[in-house]
């Protein structure tokens, strides 16, 4: 598996750091970690870079994670980038809504590096 | 008035009529009484469990000895996450500045670089995760209730008052020799 270029989207800079650290702890070889603090910023990053993986929060100001994924899937070259939602909203309806918007997976906060390993690494292999 | 109109419709019509007659009625008709939301058995335990889960997973700390109230707590930091939907209320987290700083340091894995700038952010996220974890433990709430983004207040001279006539409870823990508390205020 080649080193991955990852985009982490969260309005909390602390959570962005924790997610980045968890990816490394999960054994993912990271080429570069890009960050965005809301969906709108994330779309700009996605238009400018070729990404291997996106991890995104849902509840964010400006543009939330669901709208971000919807719009991301319309960007040429970004249709198949795995997007994993990492969020406190973990109800079944939220999961279904996220997947129907185009998300590839779902992780509830708080999360462990093992959960990242189980749910993120297979998406990169697939 | 049409006799087939039931009492509820009459009340609504009366209310609308009064509003139309006076935009700012001094004595508005009383709205139909809603059943008051009562804290269910187990919610306190759910809030405790949610707090313990967040601290264990995200801060690597096992919390013990929950107490019901801590009036002597000096809350330099207060984080709040709103609940809206089938439950309306606020989950709050209160701690001293030192305690909030230690929580942030734990979350960042002991990385002191930029710690001071990240204390409020980390504190808000802890509250956010506690609120999410609490909500996920209650079947009716998981899908029927949304969370707001966290708000953090800091300072030494402030007090918080809830104007809602709802239920409230508080659980407190010791974290690295400092007390902190988690509250649930229910509005409806």
Contacts between the chains, C-beta under 8 A, distances in Angstrom:
chain1	res1	chain2	res2	distance
A	11	B	149	6.7
A	12	B	121	5.2
A	12	B	122	7.8
A	12	B	124	7.1
A	12	B	125	4.9
A	13	B	118	6.5
A	13	B	121	5.7
A	14	B	104	7.0
A	14	B	107	5.8
A	14	B	108	6.6
A	14	B	118	5.2
A	14	B	121	4.8
A	14	B	122	4.4
A	14	B	125	5.7
A	15	B	125	5.6
A	17	B	108	6.3
A	17	B	111	7.8
A	18	B	58	7.2
A	18	B	107	6.4
A	18	B	108	7.7
A	21	B	109	6.4
A	59	B	128	7.9
A	59	B	147	6.3
A	59	B	148	7.6
A	59	B	149	5.5
A	60	B	149	7.2
A	61	B	149	6.3
A	87	B	132	7.6
A	88	B	128	5.6
A	88	B	129	5.7
A	88	B	131	6.8
A	88	B	132	2.6
A	88	B	133	7.4
A	88	B	135	7.8
A	88	B	147	6.0
A	89	B	132	6.6
A	89	B	146	7.4
A	89	B	147	6.5
A	90	B	132	6.7
A	90	B	136	4.9
A	90	B	142	6.8
A	91	B	135	7.8
A	91	B	136	7.3
A	91	B	141	7.9
A	91	B	142	3.5
A	91	B	143	3.7
A	91	B	144	7.9
A	92	B	142	6.9
A	92	B	143	6.1
A	93	B	142	8.0
A	93	B	143	3.9
A	94	B	143	6.8
A	108	B	132	7.3
A	108	B	136	6.9
A	109	B	58	7.9
A	109	B	128	7.6
A	109	B	129	5.0
A	109	B	132	6.1
A	110	B	53	6.3
A	110	B	54	5.1
A	110	B	57	4.0
A	110	B	58	4.6
A	110	B	129	5.1
A	110	B	133	6.9
A	111	B	57	7.1
A	112	B	57	5.8
